[in-house]
Amino acid sequence: MTMKRCWEDDREVENLAMANCLMLLSRVGQTGSTRDRVFSCKTCNKEFKSFQALGGHRASHKRPKPSEGTIQSPPKPKTHECTVCGLEFAIGQALGGHMRRHRDGGIGNEKVA
């Protein structure tokens, strides 16, 4: 008794064999694992096990380094000065309210010493 092979079964086996061949060909030239790969910094030659770690490290080269031993004074707060009388205000809104006095011709049009 002989068994007849189905044409569809042959086609399925052929498709699986082709898929396996393509998978094997896609791996040509690759190493067995990616754990052996090392990523190195072009600036300082430091080595990292992952590309993400290298990326984080490379960002550190772009940040300015604070110089050691130098004490920086805190930035001077910006003041807003009245061009008419010379008074200074911490915020621009206060200066705007003050300037209304000069525009309305109210008290204080003279220069304060």
C-alpha positions as a Python dict, from the first residue, in 0.01 Angstrom:
ca = {
    (1, 'M'): (0, 0, 0),
    (2, 'T'): (147, 330, -103),
    (3, 'M'): (56, 665, 42),
    (4, 'K'): (-8, 948, -189),
    (5, 'R'): (167, 1270, -95),
    (6, 'C'): (-50, 1575, -95),
    (7, 'W'): (72, 1865, -305),
    (8, 'E'): (-24, 2114, -27),
    (9, 'D'): (190, 1925, 229),
    (10, 'D'): (491, 1945, -2),
    (11, 'R'): (435, 2317, -47),
    (12, 'E'): (414, 2372, 330),
    (13, 'V'): (738, 2180, 392),
    (14, 'E'): (908, 2380, 119),
    (15, 'N'): (789, 2711, 270),
    (16, 'L'): (918, 2613, 615),
    (17, 'A'): (1254, 2511, 470),
    (18, 'M'): (1278, 2842, 285),
    (19, 'A'): (1192, 3037, 601),
    (20, 'N'): (1462, 2851, 796),
    (21, 'C'): (1719, 2923, 525),
    (22, 'L'): (1631, 3292, 526),
    (23, 'M'): (1661, 3307, 906),
    (24, 'L'): (2005, 3145, 893),
    (25, 'L'): (2121, 3378, 615),
    (26, 'S'): (2009, 3683, 811),
    (27, 'R'): (2249, 3585, 1092),
    (28, 'V'): (2559, 3555, 873),
    (29, 'G'): (2842, 3762, 1019),
    (30, 'Q'): (2682, 3808, 1359),
    (31, 'T'): (2846, 3689, 1676),
    (32, 'G'): (2677, 3437, 1899),
    (33, 'S'): (2558, 3696, 2151),
    (34, 'T'): (2541, 4072, 2184),
    (35, 'R'): (2688, 4055, 2537),
    (36, 'D'): (3037, 4035, 2387),
    (37, 'R'): (2990, 4369, 2210),
    (38, 'V'): (3156, 4674, 2361),
    (39, 'F'): (3059, 5036, 2291),
    (40, 'S'): (3336, 5291, 2340),
    (41, 'C'): (3325, 5667, 2378),
    (42, 'K'): (3498, 5854, 2095),
    (43, 'T'): (3598, 6135, 2330),
    (44, 'C'): (3758, 5950, 2624),
    (45, 'N'): (3769, 5586, 2502),
    (46, 'K'): (3572, 5463, 2805),
    (47, 'E'): (3391, 5135, 2728),
    (48, 'F'): (3030, 5042, 2799),
    (49, 'K'): (2827, 4721, 2771),
    (50, 'S'): (2521, 4887, 2615),
    (51, 'F'): (2457, 5158, 2361),
    (52, 'Q'): (2218, 5330, 2604),
    (53, 'A'): (2489, 5357, 2870),
    (54, 'L'): (2726, 5507, 2614),
    (55, 'G'): (2461, 5760, 2515),
    (56, 'G'): (2414, 5873, 2874),
    (57, 'H'): (2789, 5903, 2920),
    (58, 'R'): (2839, 6104, 2600),
    (59, 'A'): (2584, 6358, 2723),
    (60, 'S'): (2814, 6423, 3019),
    (61, 'H'): (3081, 6556, 2783),
    (62, 'K'): (2844, 6833, 2674),
    (63, 'R'): (2773, 6965, 3025),
    (64, 'P'): (3005, 7237, 3158),
    (65, 'K'): (3206, 7121, 3456),
    (66, 'P'): (3202, 7348, 3761),
    (67, 'S'): (3555, 7463, 3833),
    (68, 'E'): (3689, 7344, 4167),
    (69, 'G'): (3775, 7598, 4434),
    (70, 'T'): (3591, 7884, 4267),
    (71, 'I'): (3301, 8021, 4465),
    (72, 'Q'): (3046, 8181, 4241),
    (73, 'S'): (2838, 8463, 4382),
    (74, 'P'): (2463, 8428, 4342),
    (75, 'P'): (2325, 8617, 4045),
    (76, 'K'): (2217, 8972, 4120),
    (77, 'P'): (1838, 8998, 4119),
    (78, 'K'): (1713, 9193, 3821),
    (79, 'T'): (1570, 9529, 3909),
    (80, 'H'): (1339, 9748, 3707),
    (81, 'E'): (1428, 10117, 3721),
    (82, 'C'): (1196, 10407, 3659),
    (83, 'T'): (1338, 10623, 3379),
    (84, 'V'): (1171, 10935, 3522),
    (85, 'C'): (1264, 10934, 3890),
    (86, 'G'): (1517, 10647, 3921),
    (87, 'L'): (1325, 10434, 4171),
    (88, 'E'): (1397, 10061, 4146),
    (89, 'F'): (1142, 9781, 4168),
    (90, 'A'): (1187, 9405, 4205),
    (91, 'I'): (916, 9323, 3952),
    (92, 'G'): (811, 9492, 3632),
    (93, 'Q'): (446, 9499, 3732),
    (94, 'A'): (528, 9725, 4027),
    (95, 'L'): (721, 9957, 3797),
    (96, 'G'): (421, 9968, 3563),
    (97, 'G'): (194, 10075, 3847),
    (98, 'H'): (448, 10337, 3952),
    (99, 'M'): (475, 10476, 3598),
    (100, 'R'): (101, 10549, 3606),
    (101, 'R'): (179, 10822, 3858),
    (102, 'H'): (403, 10995, 3605),
    (103, 'R'): (159, 10959, 3312),
    (104, 'D'): (-146, 11080, 3504),
    (105, 'G'): (38, 11394, 3614),
    (106, 'G'): (-8, 11295, 3974),
    (107, 'I'): (217, 11353, 4268),
    (108, 'G'): (580, 11255, 4222),
    (109, 'N'): (657, 11395, 3877),
    (110, 'E'): (967, 11552, 4024),
    (111, 'K'): (1289, 11350, 4042),
    (112, 'V'): (1347, 11186, 4380),
    (113, 'A'): (1694, 11232, 4520),
}
